[in-house]
Amino acid sequence: MTGSRIKPDDKTYTLADLLAVMARLRDPETGCPWDVKQSFESIAPYTIEEAYEVADAIERGDMNGLKDELGDLLLQVVYHAQLADETGAFAFGDVADAITRKMIRRHPHVFEDPTRRDEFLGSGLWEQIKAEEKAGRGEATDATSILTDVPVGMPGLTRAAKLQKRAADVGFDWSDVGLIIEKVEEELAELKDAIAHNEPQERIADEFGDVAFVLANVARHLQVDPESALRGTCNKFIRRFQHIETALAAEGRTPKDADLEEMEALWNAAKLAEKAAKQDQDASCGDSE
């Protein structure tokens, strides 16, 4: 690629072009000053953010958006690989090679012995292969805890559910979701007690964490992704609050000009409108059948 202006419509770019662009951006003398000063640590938050934006596009069913967001996420992989290449640690080709080998190795029922395909799910073969990989890397497979390699950087609810699943895999789990609901009520009571007795903020935060942790366990038992469910609720909150803003704006006002009672009435109106729209949609689907 040259230093001349690149016109996006001139060609269909490839992964090789993206790698070249990234190398150019990181050139100490001719690259972008912002890109040149970045590090693994400074880029990591963007990597996490882009993964969430991919999930958001999927939830919205936005395929054009998903295409763009996947590109942004791919750029993050390319960025980290470029940083590693500059230190001589590894290059993008090594990343592609490693993940391809891993997928082939972890799917012997597809690439080696198709007769094992039906028995793969629930066979424990995936976990066995992962343990063998650890042993091959010289990592201890009999670590002091089965929870040690659950990433600390995961979103809290996702990490909670993953920790609980690891424990459940060895039999440490509730037998019924109803028992977990009772535990939620117990933890809520402890949180209420801490608040009522004006306990230190650290204690209140600890009790709140217990409530969130148990709720993640409820989600796991109900086969609900807690992060996705919470994102959905956040989107619902945005819709309803924006209804409040729109209704007030029609009168030349903002939420600051209204009291809580008025805003709650508008909130409830938004809920009723959503419910009516859902009923109409369900009725329409029924008619089409």
N, C-alpha and C positions, 0 to 999 in steps of 0.2 A: 504494500500500500504506500502511496506517495504522500507528500505533504500538501497536495492540492486538495481543494474542497471536494468532499465525497458526496455525490448525489444518491440518495437512497433508491431512486428508481432506475439507476444505471444497470443494476445486476441483482441477482438473488444471492444474498450473502450466505456463507456456510459457517460451520463451527470453526474451521481454520481461519476464516476472516475475523471472527470474534476473538480468537486467541491472539491474532495479530494486532487487533485494536487494543486489547488489554495490555499487551507488551508495549505498544506505542504510548499509551496513557501513562505507563509507569516508567518511561524513559527518563532518567535523572536530568538530562539536559534539554530535551525537546518535548517532554510529556506535559501533562496537566499538573500544575503545582499542588492541587488538592489531592489528586490520586497518588502523586509521588510520596506524600507524607503519611499515607495510610499504613496501617499495620493489621495483623490478624485481629488484635484486640479491638481496634477502632471499627473494623468492618463487621465483626461478629453481630452487633445489634441490628445492622441492616439485613444480615442473612436471616435472622429470626423474623424480622418485620416482613420480609418478602415472602417467607413461608406462610405467614398469616394472611397475606394479601392473596396468595394462591387459594387458600381455603375459603376466603371471602368470595372470590370470583366463582368458585364451585358452588357455594351455597346459593349464590344469586342466579346460578344458571347462565352466567355471562361468558359465552365461549370466546368472543373476541377479547374480552378482558382477561380470560384465563390464558389465552395465547400470549398476551403481553406480560402478564404476571409470571408465567413460566419462564419467559425470557429474562425477566429481572432476577428470578431465582437462579437461573443458569449462569447469569453474569456473576452472581456471588460465588458460585463454585469455581468459575474461571478466575475470579479475583484471588481467592485463597490459593489456587493452584499456581498462579503467577508469583504470588508472594513466596511460596515454597520453592518455586523454581529458581528464584533469585538468590536463595540461600543454599541451593544445591540439595535441598531435602528431597524433593520429588517434583514431577511435572504433571501437567494435565493428563498426558498419556498414561502415566502410572496410576492415576485415579481411575481412569476408564478401564484399564487392565485389571486393577484390583477388584473393582465391583463386578466386572464380568466374570472373573474367576470365582468370586464368592457366590454369585447367583448359580453358576453351573455346579459348584461344589455342594451347595445347600439344596439342590433339586435333583438328586440322583434318580428319583422316580420319574423324572422327565428326560434327563440327558443320558442316563446310564441303563436303568432297568425299569421300563414302563410298566412291568407287572406289579410294581410296588406303588403305583399311582393311587389306587383306591384305599390303600391302608395308610397313606401318608398322614392325613389329618388325624390327630389324636394319637399318633404312634410315638411321639416324643423324639422322632428322628431329627427334627430341626434343632431341638435343644442339644441333642447328642452331638450333632455336627458342630454346633457353636462351641461346645465344651472341648471337642477335639482341636478346633482352631485355636482356642486359648492355650491349650497344652502345647501345640505346635509353635506358638509364639513365646513359649516359656512362661506364660502367665499361670498362676495357681488356679486350678479348677476346683479345689476344695477350700475356697476362701472362707474367712471366718463368718461370712454372712452372704446369703443369696441376694441380698439387697445392695451390696456394695457398688455394683456397676450400673445402678439406675441413675442416669445423668442428673446432676444437681441443677443444671441450667434449664431443665424442662419447666413448662408452665406448672404452677402449683397443683391445680386440680388433676392434670394429666399425670404428674409424678405421683400424686397420692394414689390414683387408680392403679398405676403400674406397680407401685410398692405393694398394694393390697393384693393384686393378682399374683405377684411372686409368692406372697405368703399363702395365698389360697391354693397355689399349685402343690404345696406340701401339706395341705390339710388344715391350715390355720385360717378359718373363714366361718362366717355365719351360715347357718343352714337354711335360713329363711329371711327374705327381705323385710318381713314384718318385725323381726327382732332388731334389724338395723334401724328401722323407723323408731322403735322404742329407744334405741341408743341416741338417735338424733334428739328426741324429746329430753332425754337425760342430760345430754350435753348443753342443750338450750337452757335447761333449768340451772345448770352450773354457771352459764354465762349471765343469766338474769341475776343470779345470786351475787356474782362478782360485781355487777353494775350496782345492784341495790346497796351493797356494803361499801361502795366507793373504793374498791380494791385498786392497787397500783395499776397503771396502764399496761405494764408488762403482763400481769396476771390476766387482765381482760383480753389482751391480744392472744394469750395462750389459750384461753377458753374459746375465743372466736375461732382460732385455728382448729381446735378439736371439732367444732361444729362443721366447719368446711370439710375437714378430713372425712368425717362420717358421711356427709352428703355425697362426697365423691364415691364412697363405698356403695351408697344407695344407687347411684348412677351406674356403677359397674354391674351390680346385680340386675338392674333393669335393662342392661345392654344399651345404655344411653351414653354418648360421648359428653362428658361434663363441660368441656370447653366449648363444644358446638352448641350445647343447650344454653350455656350462658351467653354466647355471642347472639343467639337467637333472641334471648330476652333483652339484651342490650339494644338490638335493632328495634324490638317492639317498643321499648322505652323511648327511643329516638322518634319513632313514628307518632306516638301519642303526645309527646312533649311538643313536637313540631305542629301538631293539631292545635295545641294551646296557643302557640306563637302565632299561627296563621289566623286563628279566630280573633285574637286580640289585635293583630295588625290591621284587620279589616275595620277596626274601630279606632285606628290610629294610636294604639297602645302597645306596650310590651309587657312581659311578665312582671317587670318591676312595678308596673302601674296597677297590678291586680293583687288581691289578697289570696290567701291559700284556699279559702272556701270556693272562690270563683274559679280558680285554676283546677281544683278537684272536680268541679262540676263539668268543666270542659274535658278533663281527662276521662271521666266516666262516659261522656258523650262520644269520645273517640273509641272507647271500648265497645259501646253499643253499636257504633257504626261498623266496626271491624267484625263484630259478631253477626250482624245482619248481612254484611258482604259475604262472610263465610257460608252462611245458610243459603244465600242465593247461589253461590258457586256450587255448593253440594247438590242443590236442587237441579241446577243446570246439568251437572254431571249425571245425575240420575235420569233426567229426561233423555240425554244422549244415548244412554244404554238401552 
